[in-house]
Amino acid sequence: MSNATCDEIRLDPTNQSESLWSPIILDSRNMDTIEALRIFVSIDEAGSLSGAARHHSLATSTVSVALQQLEQSAGVRLITRSTRRLSFTHEGRQFLSEARKILAVWDTTLEGVKQGPLTGLIRFTTTQDFGSEVVAPLVDRFLELHPGVRFDLLLAEGVLDLAQNHLDFALRHGPLPDSSLRARLLVTGRRVICASPAYWAVHGKPTSPQDLAQHNCLVISWPDRPVSTWSFTEDGKRLRVKVSGNRMANHGGVLRQWAIKGYGVVISPLWTIRKELQAGVLTTALEAFLPDEANLYAVTADGVASRRVIAFLDFLARELAGFA
């Protein structure tokens, strides 16, 4: 891609030797290829041709021309249209995925050449508690340094599909399961066992992980299951302990408040309870036994991250280093 019109762009969504269609070759005398691809992606995001037209301040007929141009070059129908709705064909979905990759590479290339102020949207997800308590203030600080950037932060428990939700990345705590996604380690952290001083005064501190079976443990509840097994390392060996209690929640902040009020024991990444430990409203136990790591990863799909995303992840790594 050596010029602005990008006269020849090749998409092979199957990543196989034989594509479902011929290489895409768009004539620069017609609509700019990059612009046509942007419009195509906007059709998916807006859900309609008219919505894409409004997003780009174009006539709907112009959006139709862009789509027809791409379909003619691909040699297949990408979108089926009726008076009521439109839907992407199987080939259209493959084409859409490859179009996003091409646009990411193109935008990153331009940003690298320009080397000007960071601009554009960063869309990412993380858990509700970590996002509201730790990440949101860091977003504020990053925007003070780079006011041209915009953020769309999705707070959700569980794992969101990056491509389906048009996310640049997800912040997830490790250890991570095997995945085809790419993960960048931002900071190495650890989890701790803690409760309020009042709770420990009444029930006593556990001296081994097995003692937790006798305590009221406050359990995080993911959409598909409660996390009622806590893992430790004892004498270099992995130890898994089944815990239970009378309170579960899908928000770590709720569990933390219950623990502060003396209702039970919680396991938490150190960076989300740092202030409470410093204030003395929570104190730790089982320090000799190391719970599972709470490493923080930025998980991304295939493709080249934009300069603004790379800058933000670098910023997070620096700022969070003091929290671990």
N, C-alpha and C positions, 0 to 999 in steps of 0.2 A: 504494500500500500504506500506508494511513493508520492501520490498527489491527492488533491482534495476530492477529485471525482471518483477515485478508486475504481478505474475502468473495469478491472477484473477482480472479482471476489469469489473464491472457491469455498463452497460449503460441502462437507461430507458428513452429514449427521450420523451415519451408521458407523463411521470410523472403520469401514471395511474397504476391501479393495474395489468392490463394485458398489457405487452409490445408487440410491433409488432414483436419482435424476442426474442429468448432465451437470457439469460445473456451471455455476451461475456467472453469466457474463452480461453485464448491463451496459448499454451504450451511454456514454457520458453526454451524448447530445440530448438524451431524455432526462428524466429526473435523476438528480444526484443519488448515487447508490446508497451512501451512508444515510442520507435523509430518508430514502425509501425504507431502509431497515429500521430506522427510528420510528417511522410511522407504523410499520408492521408490529413492532413491540408495543407501541401505544394502543393499538387495536386490542391487544390482549389485556393490557392494564385497564383500559377504559371500558372494555366489554362491548364496544360498538364502533362502527366507522364514524358516526357523528361525534361520539365522545373523543375519539382520537383527533378528529378535525378541530374540535374546540380546544383541545390541549395544545395543538400546534398553530392555532389561529389560521386554519386553512378551510377552504370549502370542502364539503364532503366529497364532491366529485374529484377533487385532487387526491384525497385519500384513496378513492377507488382506483384512480390511475396508478398510484404507487403499488397497490396490491396487485392489480392486473399485470403490471410490469414485472413484479417478482414472480408471479405465477407463470408468466410466459417464459421467463428465463429458466425457472426450475423445471418446467414441463409437466407440472402436476398442479392439481387444485390444492391450495393451502387452507382455504377457509370456505365452508359451505354457508350460504346466505339464504335467508327467507325473509318474508315481510316482518316476522316477529323476532327472530333471533339469528345469531351466527354462532358457528362452532368451528374449532380448528380440526382439520383432518389429522390422521396419524402422521402423515408427512409434514403437515403444518406445524405440529408440535415439535417434531425433530428440527425443522427449519428454524423455529422460534428459539430453541435452545442454542443453536449455532449462531444465530443472529445476535443474541445477547453477548456471546463470547467475542464476536468480531467487534461489536460496539465498545466493549470493555477494553480490548486491545487498542482500538483506534483512539478512544478518549485518553487512555493512559499515555499513548505515544504523543498526543498533542500536549498533554499536561507536562510531560517530560521535556518537550521542546520549549514550551513557553516559560517554565520555571517561574511563573508569576505567583500571586497570592492563591491560596487554596480556595476553590469554589465548588459548589455542587452538593448533592444530597448523599448522606450516609445513612443507610437503612440497616438496622441490625436488631438482634433480639438477645435477651438474657432473662434470668429468673426475676420474679417480682421483687423479692427481698433484696438481692444483690443489686438489681438495677436501680431501685429507688434509694437505697441507703448509700451505695458506693459509686455506681456508674453515673447516675444523673448529676451529682455535683462535679464530676470530672468532665462531663459534657459541657457544663457551664464554663469551666475554666478553659477548655479547649476553644470554645466559641469566643472567649475574650481575646485569644491569640489569633484566631482565624474567623473573623466575622462573616466572611463570604460563604462559609460552610453551613449547610442545613442538616438537621438530624430528624430521623423518624425512628424512635425507639419502641420496640414491641416487647412488653413485659408479659411473659407467659411461663407457666410451669410445663414441663415436658419439652419435647423436641419438635421444633417446627421445621418443615421442609424448606430449605433455602431457596430453591428454584421456584417452587409453587408460590412462596410468599415474597418473591423478588427481594431477597435479603442479600446484602453484601457479605455478611458474616454473622456468626452466632458466638456469644461468649458462653462457654460451658466448662464445668468443673470436672476434673479428672479423678481417677483414671478413666480414659475414654474407651468405649467398645471399639472393636475393629470396624473400620468404615472406609469407604472409597473417598470420603471427603479429606481435605487437607487440614492439618491442625498445626497452628503455631503456638508454642508454649510462651505465654506472656509472663507468668510469674509462678514460682514454686511456693506453694503454701501448705498449711497443715490444718487439720481439724483438732478441736479440743472438746473434752467432756466438761460441762459446767452446770452449775445450779446456783441459786441464791445462797448467801451465808445462812439465812434462816432455815432453808430446806436442809442443808447439811447439818445444822445444829440439832434438828429433830431426828433425822434419819441416819446420820453418820455418813462419812465419805466411803465409797467403795475402795477396797484395797486391791481388787483384781477385776478384770472385765466381767468375769462370771457373776460377781456380786450385783451387777446391774439388773439381773433377773429379779432381785428383791426390791427394786426401786421403780417409782412411777416415771417412766421415760416418755418424753414428748416427741412424737414421731411425725416426720414430714410425710405427707401423703401425695404421691404423684398421681396423675390422672389414671394410670393403669394399675397402680399398686402402692401400698404403704411401704416405706423404707424401714422395715422393722428388724432388719439384721444389721448390726454395727460390726465393723471389722477392725481388728487391732493386729499389732505385731508384738509377739512375746517370745523372747529368746531367739529372735530371727525367724520365727515361724508365724504363719498367718493364722489368726484366731477369729472366728466368727461367732458372735453372741446374739441370740434372739432376745429382743426387748419388747416390752409392751407397756401400756399406760392407759389412762382414761381420757387422753386428749390427743387428737391428730388434727393437722391442718396442712393445706397446700401452700402456705406462706410462711417462710422462715421468720419473718418479723413477728407474726402472731405467736409462734412457739417461743421466741425470745422473750416476749412480754409475759407469757405465762411462767417462764422460768424465773424472771425477775420477781414476780409476785409469789414465788415459793411453791409453785404447783408441781414441779418435777425437774427432771434432768434432761438436758438437751445436748446434742452433738452438733457442732457448727464450725464452718470455716473461721479461722482466726480473724480474718479481715472484716467479717460482718459483726463481730462482738467486741472489737478492739476497745471501743469507747466504754462499753459496759464493764469490761475487765479493769480498765484504768480507773473507772469510778468506784469500783469495788462492789457494784450491785450484783455481779456474777463472779464466782471464783471457780477455778478448775479442779479437776480430780484426775487420777490415773495418769499422771504426767509421765510415769515410767513406761507406759504402754502407748505406743504410737498408733493412733487411729489412721485410717486410710488418708493418703495425700489428698489435698484439695487444690491441686494445680489448676491454674486457669489457662484455658486454651481459646484462641480465636479460630473457629472452624469455618473454612471457606470451601466453596465448590471449585471445580476446575475453572481456569481462566486467570487473567491478569488483574490483580487488584489495582484500583486507581491510586493516584498519588495521595489523594486526601485520605483514603482508607488506610494506606500504609502509614501516613503521618499520624493518624489517630491511634493506630495500634502501637506504634512506637511510643506515643505519649502515654498510653495506658500502661505499657510495660514499665516505663520510668516511674510513673506516679504510684503504681501498685506495689512496687518493690519495697516501699516503706511500710506496707500494710502486712506483709507476710510474716 
